[in-house]
Amino acid sequence: MIGPGEVVIAIFGIGMPVLLLLYMARRFFTFREKQLEAETSLAAEKAAQYAASNAELEQRVRVLEKIVTDGGIETAAQIEALRDPPQPRLAARAGEPRPLTEFKS
């Protein structure tokens, strides 16, 4: 027959490894939870960056659509307004027509 001392030793021998496994599992899952929280915050930051980049790209596409669908006259005028003023020619080549911009004052 098993005595009380042997029962205590059996409980201690079986209970301690079980408690150790439970403690290790708890620590592992706590670590995993913190790791997932960090990954989630990183993903949220990336999503915000992509949203900002997406907004910039949408604005650029709108400008391109405006250029493409514009009649051309307004766009050409806007492009010309952005350019540097033309430098006057010192001497025209013989037989070469002069551009209209040289006649403007």
N, C-alpha and C positions, 0 to 999 in steps of 0.2 A: 504494500500500500504506500501511497505517496504522502509524505508528511508536509506540514505547513511550511517548513523551510525550503523544501523542494519546489513547492508551488510558487513561493516568492521568487526563487531563482528562475523558474520557468517564465513567470510573468516579466521579470526584469530582463531576461535573455531575449524574449520575443518583443516586449514592449519598447525597449530602448531602440532597436533598429527601426521599428515602425514609427516611433516619434521622430527619429532622425530623418527618415524619409519624408515625413510630413513637413518637418521644418525646412528641409532642402527644397521641396516642391513649393512651399509658400514663398521662400526667398526667390526662387526662379521666376515664379509668376509675377511677383512684385517688380523684379528687374525687367521682365518682358513688358509689363504695363508701362513702365517709365520709358522704355525704348520705343514703344508704339506712340506714346505721347510726343516724344521728340520728333519722330518721323512725320507725325500728323502736322505739327507746327511747321516743319520744313516744307511739307507739301502745300500748306496754306500760303506760305511766303512765295513759293514758286508760282502758285495760281494767281496771286496778286501781281507778280511781275509779268506773267503772261497776259493778264487782263490789261495792264498798262501798255504793254507792247502791242496788243491787239487794237487798242484804241488809237495808238499812233498810226498803225498800218491802215486802219479804217479811214482816218483823216487823209492819209496820202492817197488812198484809192478814190476818195471823194474829189480831191483836187485833180487827179488824173481823169476821172469821169467828166469833170467840168471842162477840162481842156479838150477832151475828145468830142464832147457834145456841143461845145461852144461853136459859134459861127466862124470863128477863126480870126475875125477882125479884132475883137477885144483881146483875145489871147496874144495875137501878134503885137498889139500895142503894149500890153503888159510886159511881154518879153523884151521888147525894144526899150521900154522904160527902165528895165533892170540892167541893161548893158551900159558900158562906159560910153561917154560921148565920143563919136568918131574923131580921129585925128585928121586934120586937113592935109591933103596931098601937097607936096612941095612943087612937083612938076608933073603934068600929065604926059603920058606917052603919046607920041604922034599917032593919030588915027584911032585912039582909044576913046570911047565915049566916057564922059565924066558922069559920076553918079549924081542923082538928084540932091543928095544931102549936101553937096558942095555949093549948090545954088541958094540954099536957104540961109537966111541971115539971123 
